[in-house]
Structures are given as C-alpha cells and as structure tokens.
Amino acid sequence: MSASISEQQHGFVCSSGFAVLQPKHINGDVLLTYLRLPLICKLMDLYTSASMYPAISESDLLNLPIPKFSTVTEKAVEQSLQSARQAKQRASQLLDAAKHAVEIAIEQSEAEALAYLRSR
C-alpha cells in the first residue's frame, strides 16, 4: 500500500508497519505513481515477508531501482494526477447533490429534486 501524506496530516498517527519516504530528487507524486506500477509491485512482492501481514523491509524498499525521470515526464504525471483529483472531487460533489436530490424527491417532489439538480 502506498499513499501521499499532505501537510495537513503532519503529526497524524498510523501503523508502525509503514515506511515514510521523503523524496529528495524526485517529485512525490511521481514516486507514488512509480511505486504503484504493476511491475514495481511485483518486484516488491519478491522482497515481502510474512503472509498475514506482508511487508517489505525499509532497506529493500530503499534499494529499489528508481530511474531519473525527465522534467517532461514528471510534469505529465503531475498534470494527470491533478486532473484525476479534480475529477474525483467533482464526482464526490455530484454524488452529494444526487443524494440530496433523492431526499428532496422523497420529502417534496420529483419536480423540486430535478430543479435542484439543474441549479447545480
């Protein structure tokens, strides 16, 4: 499992089963995307131990090959991730609006619910 930690999450508590990486020569989003590539996940699986709680040691993780990506590639990855985050946020807003519209339809009328959705 891999995740990006935001500044707002500084100081949060999590399991001791995580390694926290602070990238120095690679953009954090690019590193996260790289670590999620199926081929890299398979490579990490070769180093995992245990079966109920599989883990890779921090030293094995730090010894994974991490190529130097071009600025163009890093910018493309960043742009794709930004678009994906915006789409996810919009989808969440639409879902919330749809839930509220169902409540309006139940409590008031279908016409009111449709009017609410059109105003969004």
Secondary structure as GFF3:
##gff-version 3
##sequence-region A 1 120
A	DSSP	three_ten_helix	7	9	.	.	.	ID=ss1
A	DSSP	alpha_helix	28	35	.	.	.	ID=ss2
A	DSSP	alpha_helix	38	47	.	.	.	ID=ss3
A	DSSP	alpha_helix	58	62	.	.	.	ID=ss4
A	DSSP	alpha_helix	71	107	.	.	.	ID=ss5
A	DSSP	alpha_helix	110	119	.	.	.	ID=ss6
###
